Amino acid sequence: MDQQTVVAIDGPSGSGKSSVSRGTAEVFGFRYLDTGAMYRAATWQILALGIDPSDSHAVAKAAERLVIISGTDPVSPTISVDGTDVGVEIRGDTVTNAVSVVSAVPEIRAALVVMQRNEVSAGLAAGKGIVVEGRDIGTVVLPDANVKIFLTADEAVRARRRALQDSEREHVGRDDEATAESLRRRDQIDSQRKASPLRPADDAIEVDATDLDLAQTIDAVVRLVEAARA
């Protein structure tokens, strides 16, 4: 396997992008970049600065001050803002409810795309391949990626998996229907925004994980990566 391989994995909320991307990166010994965590970190910083996420002008100005560092070890990825580890905080409801609004601001996306491309360049310069996951990786961030995958699943399945994931992390029960409504709202915002909307790249391979468990989904993606590089 060419260690300079770049794999782009896009898809809607709750499709399993993070777990599948990390698992794929581990198989090949690649680095891993969670761009969704970067947008969550940016949202955390916006809120920490006391800025209203719906004030697009103020959010755009704050884009100039973003200092986000992403750890790319797939076994234990990290995310920090101005030296503060925010890995736990960015998964809370406050950030979750605001991240799609903040992410829709073009200046925020422009700033983070630069960071994301720099991280990929650093990995390749070090002779390491990388798996990058998000919503616009194959279409905007890395249109020349060696492999582009659009990971999806039935809405009910995505909601159930996300509710279980949140319950395990927060040690509180999560309602599937409430989670489904949250996913629908985020998908709608992400798909309809003017800046880098969520959609499959024209040359992306779609993987439907509705009837697959995590191991099976990782195996499907690994086989696609191997076939693309053969």
Summary of the structure (lengths in Angstrom):
residues: 230
radius of gyration: 16.6
end to end distance: 8.4
largest distance: 50.5
contacts: 778
relative contact order: 0.22
helix: 54%
strand: 15%
